[in-house]
Amino acid sequence: MTVVETPPPLPVRDRTAAPDRAPGALSPMLIRLAEERATGVLIREHGTLHLAEGRVVHAESPLAPGLDVLLTAHGTLDPAVWPWTDDIPAAAHRLLAAGLLPRGALEVARLGALFDAGYFALAPSSTPGRFRYGATSAAGPLPAIPVTALDRETLRRRELLDRLWPDPAMDGAPLIRADPLAPPPVTLRQRAVLDRVDGVRTAPEIARELGRPAFHTLVDVRRLAAAGLLVKGRPVASAPPRIPPVTDPDIALLKRLRDALEAL
């Protein structure tokens, strides 16, 4: 039976030190760029944010399924008519121009994808972010959002996940199924996640396979961990380097002599 881990203690915020938390504190650089109405691309370890005059027009992260995946995975849009391009805002413009999706539906889907990628882009990072000034190709036909809105939504999501199971390592680690004596019932959504847990896949990889927003999958993963059905594994270690065979002729001769003596 797999032993269920005890989660690390939930960090306690010092509200007396900062009773009115300033928006943008998740990334001081981002709030400064918003204040100066900068245009360009903020590049961070887990994603990028595209700004136009200090507002967010697009976000992308390798950990979050893009708008193309979210719209085509479950039949909202036929994959055959998606304007396949890496420029998602340009694709949105083509969809609107061709009348393939109502503007409101596209706006809701695009906002969900933006918040999904923004959550990872604003995640704690081991490397400093950098900003590339200049016109961003990500400006599209849909309205931009204030930096404060992205900051507030990202913080809300972090706090929700911490309430469910306060171990952020679950979000990026390979997942392993636990085997409790009396497993609790799970929802159909959670069952779909469990069915793809194999000790190798991470939550973002499962989200992409399912065609679901990554954050929704993180919620399922944290709830499954709290129920004792999931634990985090360790990244798969690379194989040790292979030791080449001995080719020195003198050493090879000594080995043959040793073998001959042992055979006597």
Sequence and secondary structure as in RCSB ss.txt:
>XXXX:A:sequence
MTVVETPPPLPVRDRTAAPDRAPGALSPMLIRLAEERATGVLIREHGTLHLAEGRVVHAESPLAPGLDVLLTAHG
TLDPAVWPWTDDIPAAAHRLLAAGLLPRGALEVARLGALFDAGYFALAPSSTPGRFRYGATSAAGPLPAIPVTAL
DRETLRRRELLDRLWPDPAMDGAPLIRADPLAPPPVTLRQRAVLDRVDGVRTAPEIARELGRPAFHTLVDVRRLA
AAGLLVKGRPVASAPPRIPPVTDPDIALLKRLRDALEAL
>XXXX:A:secstr
              TTT SS  TTTT HHHHHHHHTT  EEEEETTEEEEEETTEEEEEE TTS  HHHHHHTTS
SS GGGS   S HHHHHHHHHHHTSS HHHHHHHHHHHHHHHHHHHTS  SS  EEEES  TT  SS  EEHHHH
HHHHHHHHHHHHHH   GGGGTS EEE   SS     HHHHHHHTT  SS  HHHHHHHHT  HHHHHHHHHHHH
HTTSEEE                HHHHHHHHHHHHHHH 
